[in-house]
């Protein structure tokens, strides 16, 4: 969803969001941090979370 600078602010208004930068990714749900991970895993983490949400 955004970079390390703007992503957290943008994620506050999203049901689900990610931000990445400086080698780290962050997953947000309803504006709250729910997981931090290696940036290289960003897509995988996002896809897994979306799949959990639709089940």
N, CA, C and O atoms as a Tripos MOL2 file, in Angstrom:
@<TRIPOS>MOLECULE
protein
  220   219    55     0     0
PROTEIN
NO_CHARGES

@<TRIPOS>ATOM
      1 N           0.8200   -1.1900    0.0000 N.3       1 UNK1
      2 CA          0.0000    0.0000    0.0000 C.3       1 UNK1
      3 C           0.8590    1.2470    0.0000 C.2       1 UNK1
      4 O           0.4960    2.2400   -0.6290 O.2       1 UNK1
      5 N           1.9780    1.2220    0.6820 N.am      2 UNK2
      6 CA          2.7710    2.4330    0.7380 C.3       2 UNK2
      7 C           4.1870    2.1820    1.1940 C.2       2 UNK2
      8 O           4.5770    1.0580    1.5110 O.2       2 UNK2
      9 N           4.9360    3.2500    1.2170 N.am      3 UNK3
     10 CA          6.3290    3.1650    1.6430 C.3       3 UNK3
     11 C           6.4040    3.2880    3.1630 C.2       3 UNK3
     12 O           5.3930    3.5060    3.8300 O.2       3 UNK3
     13 N           7.5920    3.1480    3.6910 N.am      4 UNK4
     14 CA          7.7900    3.1990    5.1380 C.3       4 UNK4
     15 C           7.3780    4.5570    5.7240 C.2       4 UNK4
     16 O           7.0220    4.6370    6.8990 O.2       4 UNK4
     17 N           7.4240    5.6090    4.9250 N.am      5 UNK5
     18 CA          7.0680    6.9470    5.4130 C.3       5 UNK5
     19 C           5.5610    7.1750    5.3760 C.2       5 UNK5
     20 O           4.9700    7.5600    6.3850 O.2       5 UNK5
     21 N           4.9330    6.9420    4.2270 N.am      6 UNK6
     22 CA          3.5000    7.2320    4.0700 C.3       6 UNK6
     23 C           2.5900    6.0430    4.3580 C.2       6 UNK6
     24 O           1.4210    6.2330    4.6920 O.2       6 UNK6
     25 N           3.1000    4.8330    4.2350 N.am      7 UNK7
     26 CA          2.2770    3.6350    4.3880 C.3       7 UNK7
     27 C           1.4880    3.5550    5.6730 C.2       7 UNK7
     28 O           0.2890    3.2800    5.6260 O.2       7 UNK7
     29 N           2.1050    3.7820    6.8250 N.am      8 UNK8
     30 CA          1.3240    3.6900    8.0670 C.3       8 UNK8
     31 C           0.1360    4.6470    8.1190 C.2       8 UNK8
     32 O          -0.9360    4.2720    8.5950 O.2       8 UNK8
     33 N           0.3080    5.8510    7.6460 N.am      9 UNK9
     34 CA         -0.8100    6.8010    7.6240 C.3       9 UNK9
     35 C          -1.8900    6.3870    6.6460 C.2       9 UNK9
     36 O          -3.0800    6.5150    6.9330 O.2       9 UNK9
     37 N          -1.4710    5.8880    5.4830 N.am     10 UNK10
     38 CA         -2.4260    5.4290    4.4850 C.3      10 UNK10
     39 C          -3.1710    4.1930    4.9730 C.2      10 UNK10
     40 O          -4.3540    4.0310    4.6760 O.2      10 UNK10
     41 N          -2.5020    3.3250    5.7110 N.am     11 UNK11
     42 CA         -3.1130    2.0840    6.1830 C.3      11 UNK11
     43 C          -4.1930    2.3270    7.2360 C.2      11 UNK11
     44 O          -5.0460    1.4650    7.4460 O.2      11 UNK11
     45 N          -4.1740    3.4640    7.8900 N.am     12 UNK12
     46 CA         -5.1700    3.7400    8.9290 C.3      12 UNK12
     47 C          -6.5890    3.7270    8.3920 C.2      12 UNK12
     48 O          -7.5240    3.4110    9.1280 O.2      12 UNK12
     49 N          -6.7650    4.0630    7.1260 N.am     13 UNK13
     50 CA         -8.1140    4.0930    6.5630 C.3      13 UNK13
     51 C          -8.4150    2.8640    5.7190 C.2      13 UNK13
     52 O          -9.4380    2.8260    5.0350 O.2      13 UNK13
     53 N          -7.5400    1.8500    5.7520 N.am     14 UNK14
     54 CA         -7.7370    0.6410    4.9530 C.3      14 UNK14
     55 C          -8.0970   -0.5440    5.8430 C.2      14 UNK14
     56 O          -7.6510   -0.6340    6.9870 O.2      14 UNK14
     57 N          -8.8990   -1.4390    5.3090 N.am     15 UNK15
     58 CA         -9.2120   -2.6660    6.0380 C.3      15 UNK15
     59 C          -7.9600   -3.5180    6.1850 C.2      15 UNK15
     60 O          -7.7570   -4.1600    7.2160 O.2      15 UNK15
     61 N          -7.1190   -3.5240    5.1520 N.am     16 UNK16
     62 CA         -5.8920   -4.2950    5.1390 C.3      16 UNK16
     63 C          -4.8660   -3.5240    4.3370 C.2      16 UNK16
     64 O          -5.1750   -3.0330    3.2510 O.2      16 UNK16
     65 N          -3.6470   -3.4070    4.8500 N.am     17 UNK17
     66 CA         -2.6210   -2.6600    4.1350 C.3      17 UNK17
     67 C          -1.2260   -3.1470    4.4680 C.2      17 UNK17
     68 O          -1.0070   -3.8030    5.4850 O.2      17 UNK17
     69 N          -0.2850   -2.8150    3.5930 N.am     18 UNK18
     70 CA          1.1220   -3.1430    3.8180 C.3      18 UNK18
     71 C           1.9660   -1.9070    3.5460 C.2      18 UNK18
     72 O           1.6000   -1.0360    2.7560 O.2      18 UNK18
     73 N           3.0890   -1.8620    4.2150 N.am     19 UNK19
     74 CA          4.0810   -0.8180    3.9780 C.3      19 UNK19
     75 C           5.4380   -1.4970    4.0090 C.2      19 UNK19
     76 O           5.6480   -2.4380    4.7740 O.2      19 UNK19
     77 N           6.3500   -1.0300    3.1870 N.am     20 UNK20
     78 CA          7.6660   -1.6430    3.1590 C.3      20 UNK20
     79 C           8.7540   -0.6350    2.9330 C.2      20 UNK20
     80 O           8.5340    0.4140    2.3280 O.2      20 UNK20
     81 N           9.9300   -0.9560    3.4210 N.am     21 UNK21
     82 CA         11.0890   -0.1080    3.2260 C.3      21 UNK21
     83 C          12.1960   -0.4910    4.1850 C.2      21 UNK21
     84 O          11.9500   -1.0190    5.2700 O.2      21 UNK21
     85 N          13.4270   -0.2150    3.7620 N.am     22 UNK22
     86 CA         14.5970   -0.5130    4.5940 C.3      22 UNK22
     87 C          14.6700   -1.9840    5.0040 C.2      22 UNK22
     88 O          15.1220   -2.3110    6.1010 O.2      22 UNK22
     89 N          14.2180   -2.8680    4.1070 N.am     23 UNK23
     90 CA         14.3260   -4.2900    4.3580 C.3      23 UNK23
     91 C          13.2510   -4.8980    5.2310 C.2      23 UNK23
     92 O          13.2800   -6.0980    5.5010 O.2      23 UNK23
     93 N          12.2970   -4.0850    5.6800 N.am     24 UNK24
     94 CA         11.2460   -4.5790    6.5650 C.3      24 UNK24
     95 C           9.8750   -4.2570    5.9910 C.2      24 UNK24
     96 O           9.6760   -3.2020    5.3890 O.2      24 UNK24
     97 N           8.9370   -5.1670    6.1810 N.am     25 UNK25
     98 CA          7.5540   -4.9380    5.7900 C.3      25 UNK25
     99 C           6.6740   -4.9470    7.0240 C.2      25 UNK25
    100 O           7.0130   -5.5490    8.0430 O.2      25 UNK25
    101 N           5.5450   -4.2750    6.9200 N.am     26 UNK26
    102 CA          4.5880   -4.2260    8.0250 C.3      26 UNK26
    103 C           3.1990   -4.4540    7.4640 C.2      26 UNK26
    104 O           2.8160   -3.8510    6.4610 O.2      26 UNK26
    105 N           2.4470   -5.3290    8.1180 N.am     27 UNK27
    106 CA          1.0750   -5.6260    7.7330 C.3      27 UNK27
    107 C           0.1450   -4.9240    8.7120 C.2      27 UNK27
    108 O           0.3130   -5.0350    9.9270 O.2      27 UNK27
    109 N          -0.8320   -4.2030    8.1800 N.am     28 UNK28
    110 CA         -1.8070   -3.4700    8.9840 C.3      28 UNK28
    111 C          -3.1910   -4.0450    8.7540 C.2      28 UNK28
    112 O          -3.5290   -4.4420    7.6390 O.2      28 UNK28
    113 N          -3.9780   -4.0880    9.7920 N.am     29 UNK29
    114 CA         -5.3860   -4.4560    9.6890 C.3      29 UNK29
    115 C          -6.1670   -3.4160   10.4600 C.2      29 UNK29
    116 O          -5.9420   -3.2140   11.6530 O.2      29 UNK29
    117 N          -7.0850   -2.7570    9.7780 N.am     30 UNK30
    118 CA         -7.8830   -1.6770   10.3760 C.3      30 UNK30
    119 C          -6.9880   -0.6280   11.0330 C.2      30 UNK30
    120 O          -7.3100   -0.0960   12.0950 O.2      30 UNK30
    121 N          -5.8540   -0.3380   10.3810 N.am     31 UNK31
    122 CA         -4.9630    0.7110   10.8550 C.3      31 UNK31
    123 C          -4.0100    0.3080   11.9660 C.2      31 UNK31
    124 O          -3.2220    1.1360   12.4240 O.2      31 UNK31
    125 N          -4.0600   -0.9420   12.4120 N.am     32 UNK32
    126 CA         -3.1870   -1.4030   13.4930 C.3      32 UNK32
    127 C          -2.1610   -2.3900   12.9530 C.2      32 UNK32
    128 O          -2.4720   -3.2130   12.0910 O.2      32 UNK32
    129 N          -0.9460   -2.3020   13.4600 N.am     33 UNK33
    130 CA          0.1110   -3.2310   13.0570 C.3      33 UNK33
    131 C          -0.2330   -4.6150   13.5820 C.2      33 UNK33
    132 O          -0.4760   -4.7950   14.7760 O.2      33 UNK33
    133 N          -0.2500   -5.5950   12.6750 N.am     34 UNK34
    134 CA         -0.5010   -6.9610   13.1270 C.3      34 UNK34
    135 C           0.6810   -7.8900   12.8710 C.2      34 UNK34
    136 O           0.7320   -8.9890   13.4250 O.2      34 UNK34
    137 N           1.6350   -7.4620   12.0350 N.am     35 UNK35
    138 CA          2.7820   -8.3070   11.7800 C.3      35 UNK35
    139 C           3.8930   -7.5070   11.1210 C.2      35 UNK35
    140 O           3.6370   -6.6650   10.2600 O.2      35 UNK35
    141 N           5.1300   -7.7750   11.5280 N.am     36 UNK36
    142 CA          6.3110   -7.2270   10.8680 C.3      36 UNK36
    143 C           7.0970   -8.4010   10.3070 C.2      36 UNK36
    144 O           7.1150   -9.4770   10.9050 O.2      36 UNK36
    145 N           7.7470   -8.2060    9.1620 N.am     37 UNK37
    146 CA          8.4000   -9.3000    8.4710 C.3      37 UNK37
    147 C           9.4630   -8.7490    7.5280 C.2      37 UNK37
    148 O           9.5510   -7.5390    7.3200 O.2      37 UNK37
    149 N          10.2760   -9.6490    6.9530 N.am     38 UNK38
    150 CA         11.2650   -9.2360    5.9620 C.3      38 UNK38
    151 C          10.5580   -8.6840    4.7340 C.2      38 UNK38
    152 O           9.5650   -9.2540    4.2820 O.2      38 UNK38
    153 N          11.0530   -7.5960    4.1980 N.am     39 UNK39
    154 CA         10.4200   -6.9420    3.0590 C.3      39 UNK39
    155 C          10.2940   -7.8810    1.8550 C.2      39 UNK39
    156 O           9.3440   -7.7690    1.0810 O.2      39 UNK39
    157 N          11.2370   -8.7930    1.6970 N.am     40 UNK40
    158 CA         11.1960   -9.7200    0.5600 C.3      40 UNK40
    159 C           9.9700  -10.6310    0.6180 C.2      40 UNK40
    160 O           9.6020  -11.2190   -0.3990 O.2      40 UNK40
    161 N           9.3340  -10.7620    1.7720 N.am     41 UNK41
    162 CA          8.1610  -11.6150    1.9480 C.3      41 UNK41
    163 C           6.8480  -10.8410    1.8650 C.2      41 UNK41
    164 O           5.7880  -11.4010    2.1460 O.2      41 UNK41
    165 N           6.8980   -9.5750    1.4870 N.am     42 UNK42
    166 CA          5.7290   -8.7040    1.5110 C.3      42 UNK42
    167 C           4.5520   -9.2780    0.7300 C.2      42 UNK42
    168 O           3.4450   -9.3560    1.2620 O.2      42 UNK42
    169 N           4.7650   -9.6740   -0.5020 N.am     43 UNK43
    170 CA          3.6620  -10.1850   -1.3210 C.3      43 UNK43
    171 C           3.0830  -11.4600   -0.7190 C.2      43 UNK43
    172 O           1.8630  -11.6110   -0.6530 O.2      43 UNK43
    173 N           3.9260  -12.3620   -0.2880 N.am     44 UNK44
    174 CA          3.4650  -13.6220    0.2900 C.3      44 UNK44
    175 C           2.6260  -13.3790    1.5450 C.2      44 UNK44
    176 O           1.5670  -13.9840    1.7120 O.2      44 UNK44
    177 N           3.0910  -12.5060    2.4140 N.am     45 UNK45
    178 CA          2.3600  -12.1960    3.6490 C.3      45 UNK45
    179 C           1.0070  -11.5740    3.3180 C.2      45 UNK45
    180 O          -0.0010  -11.9290    3.9290 O.2      45 UNK45
    181 N           0.9740  -10.6570    2.3640 N.am     46 UNK46
    182 CA         -0.2800  -10.0090    1.9850 C.3      46 UNK46
    183 C          -1.2680  -11.0180    1.4040 C.2      46 UNK46
    184 O          -2.4370  -11.0280    1.7880 O.2      46 UNK46
    185 N          -0.8150  -11.8560    0.4930 N.am     47 UNK47
    186 CA         -1.6880  -12.8570   -0.1160 C.3      47 UNK47
    187 C          -2.2340  -13.8130    0.9450 C.2      47 UNK47
    188 O          -3.4250  -14.1230    0.9390 O.2      47 UNK47
    189 N          -1.3890  -14.2770    1.8450 N.am     48 UNK48
    190 CA         -1.8460  -15.1780    2.9080 C.3      48 UNK48
    191 C          -2.9070  -14.5180    3.7820 C.2      48 UNK48
    192 O          -3.8810  -15.1650    4.1650 O.2      48 UNK48
    193 N          -2.7270  -13.2450    4.0980 N.am     49 UNK49
    194 CA         -3.6950  -12.5460    4.9460 C.3      49 UNK49
    195 C          -5.0180  -12.3540    4.2060 C.2      49 UNK49
    196 O          -6.0860  -12.5220    4.7950 O.2      49 UNK49
    197 N          -4.9570  -12.0090    2.9380 N.am     50 UNK50
    198 CA         -6.1850  -11.8470    2.1520 C.3      50 UNK50
    199 C          -6.9350  -13.1770    2.1040 C.2      50 UNK50
    200 O          -8.1550  -13.2070    2.2670 O.2      50 UNK50
    201 N          -6.2180  -14.2660    1.8830 N.am     51 UNK51
    202 CA         -6.8610  -15.5760    1.8470 C.3      51 UNK51
    203 C          -7.5320  -15.8990    3.1790 C.2      51 UNK51
    204 O          -8.6210  -16.4740    3.1920 O.2      51 UNK51
    205 N          -6.9040  -15.5420    4.2960 N.am     52 UNK52
    206 CA         -7.5200  -15.7650    5.6110 C.3      52 UNK52
    207 C          -8.7920  -14.9230    5.7740 C.2      52 UNK52
    208 O          -9.7780  -15.3720    6.3590 O.2      52 UNK52
    209 N          -8.7480  -13.7140    5.2540 N.am     53 UNK53
    210 CA         -9.8890  -12.8030    5.4050 C.3      53 UNK53
    211 C         -11.1170  -13.2610    4.6300 C.2      53 UNK53
    212 O         -12.2430  -13.0140    5.0610 O.2      53 UNK53
    213 N         -10.9210  -13.9230    3.4940 N.am     54 UNK54
    214 CA        -12.0570  -14.3200    2.6650 C.3      54 UNK54
    215 C         -12.6280  -15.6850    3.0510 C.2      54 UNK54
    216 O         -13.6550  -16.1010    2.5140 O.2      54 UNK54
    217 N         -11.9800  -16.3700    3.9590 N.am     55 UNK55
    218 CA        -12.4980  -17.6880    4.3910 C.3      55 UNK55
    219 C         -13.5110  -17.5540    5.4850 C.2      55 UNK55
    220 O         -14.0430  -18.5570    5.9600 O.2      55 UNK55
@<TRIPOS>BOND
     1     1     2 1
     2     2     3 1
     3     3     4 2
     4     3     5 am
     5     5     6 1
     6     6     7 1
     7     7     8 2
     8     7     9 am
     9     9    10 1
    10    10    11 1
    11    11    12 2
    12    11    13 am
    13    13    14 1
    14    14    15 1
    15    15    16 2
    16    15    17 am
    17    17    18 1
    18    18    19 1
    19    19    20 2
    20    19    21 am
    21    21    22 1
    22    22    23 1
    23    23    24 2
    24    23    25 am
    25    25    26 1
    26    26    27 1
    27    27    28 2
    28    27    29 am
    29    29    30 1
    30    30    31 1
    31    31    32 2
    32    31    33 am
    33    33    34 1
    34    34    35 1
    35    35    36 2
    36    35    37 am
    37    37    38 1
    38    38    39 1
    39    39    40 2
    40    39    41 am
    41    41    42 1
    42    42    43 1
    43    43    44 2
    44    43    45 am
    45    45    46 1
    46    46    47 1
    47    47    48 2
    48    47    49 am
    49    49    50 1
    50    50    51 1
    51    51    52 2
    52    51    53 am
    53    53    54 1
    54    54    55 1
    55    55    56 2
    56    55    57 am
    57    57    58 1
    58    58    59 1
    59    59    60 2
    60    59    61 am
    61    61    62 1
    62    62    63 1
    63    63    64 2
    64    63    65 am
    65    65    66 1
    66    66    67 1
    67    67    68 2
    68    67    69 am
    69    69    70 1
    70    70    71 1
    71    71    72 2
    72    71    73 am
    73    73    74 1
    74    74    75 1
    75    75    76 2
    76    75    77 am
    77    77    78 1
    78    78    79 1
    79    79    80 2
    80    79    81 am
    81    81    82 1
    82    82    83 1
    83    83    84 2
    84    83    85 am
    85    85    86 1
    86    86    87 1
    87    87    88 2
    88    87    89 am
    89    89    90 1
    90    90    91 1
    91    91    92 2
    92    91    93 am
    93    93    94 1
    94    94    95 1
    95    95    96 2
    96    95    97 am
    97    97    98 1
    98    98    99 1
    99    99   100 2
   100    99   101 am
   101   101   102 1
   102   102   103 1
   103   103   104 2
   104   103   105 am
   105   105   106 1
   106   106   107 1
   107   107   108 2
   108   107   109 am
   109   109   110 1
   110   110   111 1
   111   111   112 2
   112   111   113 am
   113   113   114 1
   114   114   115 1
   115   115   116 2
   116   115   117 am
   117   117   118 1
   118   118   119 1
   119   119   120 2
   120   119   121 am
   121   121   122 1
   122   122   123 1
   123   123   124 2
   124   123   125 am
   125   125   126 1
   126   126   127 1
   127   127   128 2
   128   127   129 am
   129   129   130 1
   130   130   131 1
   131   131   132 2
   132   131   133 am
   133   133   134 1
   134   134   135 1
   135   135   136 2
   136   135   137 am
   137   137   138 1
   138   138   139 1
   139   139   140 2
   140   139   141 am
   141   141   142 1
   142   142   143 1
   143   143   144 2
   144   143   145 am
   145   145   146 1
   146   146   147 1
   147   147   148 2
   148   147   149 am
   149   149   150 1
   150   150   151 1
   151   151   152 2
   152   151   153 am
   153   153   154 1
   154   154   155 1
   155   155   156 2
   156   155   157 am
   157   157   158 1
   158   158   159 1
   159   159   160 2
   160   159   161 am
   161   161   162 1
   162   162   163 1
   163   163   164 2
   164   163   165 am
   165   165   166 1
   166   166   167 1
   167   167   168 2
   168   167   169 am
   169   169   170 1
   170   170   171 1
   171   171   172 2
   172   171   173 am
   173   173   174 1
   174   174   175 1
   175   175   176 2
   176   175   177 am
   177   177   178 1
   178   178   179 1
   179   179   180 2
   180   179   181 am
   181   181   182 1
   182   182   183 1
   183   183   184 2
   184   183   185 am
   185   185   186 1
   186   186   187 1
   187   187   188 2
   188   187   189 am
   189   189   190 1
   190   190   191 1
   191   191   192 2
   192   191   193 am
   193   193   194 1
   194   194   195 1
   195   195   196 2
   196   195   197 am
   197   197   198 1
   198   198   199 1
   199   199   200 2
   200   199   201 am
   201   201   202 1
   202   202   203 1
   203   203   204 2
   204   203   205 am
   205   205   206 1
   206   206   207 1
   207   207   208 2
   208   207   209 am
   209   209   210 1
   210   210   211 1
   211   211   212 2
   212   211   213 am
   213   213   214 1
   214   214   215 1
   215   215   216 2
   216   215   217 am
   217   217   218 1
   218   218   219 1
   219   219   220 2
@<TRIPOS>SUBSTRUCTURE
     1 UNK1         2 RESIDUE 1 A UNK
     2 UNK2         6 RESIDUE 1 A UNK
     3 UNK3        10 RESIDUE 1 A UNK
     4 UNK4        14 RESIDUE 1 A UNK
     5 UNK5        18 RESIDUE 1 A UNK
     6 UNK6        22 RESIDUE 1 A UNK
     7 UNK7        26 RESIDUE 1 A UNK
     8 UNK8        30 RESIDUE 1 A UNK
     9 UNK9        34 RESIDUE 1 A UNK
    10 UNK10       38 RESIDUE 1 A UNK
    11 UNK11       42 RESIDUE 1 A UNK
    12 UNK12       46 RESIDUE 1 A UNK
    13 UNK13       50 RESIDUE 1 A UNK
    14 UNK14       54 RESIDUE 1 A UNK
    15 UNK15       58 RESIDUE 1 A UNK
    16 UNK16       62 RESIDUE 1 A UNK
    17 UNK17       66 RESIDUE 1 A UNK
    18 UNK18       70 RESIDUE 1 A UNK
    19 UNK19       74 RESIDUE 1 A UNK
    20 UNK20       78 RESIDUE 1 A UNK
    21 UNK21       82 RESIDUE 1 A UNK
    22 UNK22       86 RESIDUE 1 A UNK
    23 UNK23       90 RESIDUE 1 A UNK
    24 UNK24       94 RESIDUE 1 A UNK
    25 UNK25       98 RESIDUE 1 A UNK
    26 UNK26      102 RESIDUE 1 A UNK
    27 UNK27      106 RESIDUE 1 A UNK
    28 UNK28      110 RESIDUE 1 A UNK
    29 UNK29      114 RESIDUE 1 A UNK
    30 UNK30      118 RESIDUE 1 A UNK
    31 UNK31      122 RESIDUE 1 A UNK
    32 UNK32      126 RESIDUE 1 A UNK
    33 UNK33      130 RESIDUE 1 A UNK
    34 UNK34      134 RESIDUE 1 A UNK
    35 UNK35      138 RESIDUE 1 A UNK
    36 UNK36      142 RESIDUE 1 A UNK
    37 UNK37      146 RESIDUE 1 A UNK
    38 UNK38      150 RESIDUE 1 A UNK
    39 UNK39      154 RESIDUE 1 A UNK
    40 UNK40      158 RESIDUE 1 A UNK
    41 UNK41      162 RESIDUE 1 A UNK
    42 UNK42      166 RESIDUE 1 A UNK
    43 UNK43      170 RESIDUE 1 A UNK
    44 UNK44      174 RESIDUE 1 A UNK
    45 UNK45      178 RESIDUE 1 A UNK
    46 UNK46      182 RESIDUE 1 A UNK
    47 UNK47      186 RESIDUE 1 A UNK
    48 UNK48      190 RESIDUE 1 A UNK
    49 UNK49      194 RESIDUE 1 A UNK
    50 UNK50      198 RESIDUE 1 A UNK
    51 UNK51      202 RESIDUE 1 A UNK
    52 UNK52      206 RESIDUE 1 A UNK
    53 UNK53      210 RESIDUE 1 A UNK
    54 UNK54      214 RESIDUE 1 A UNK
    55 UNK55      218 RESIDUE 1 A UNK
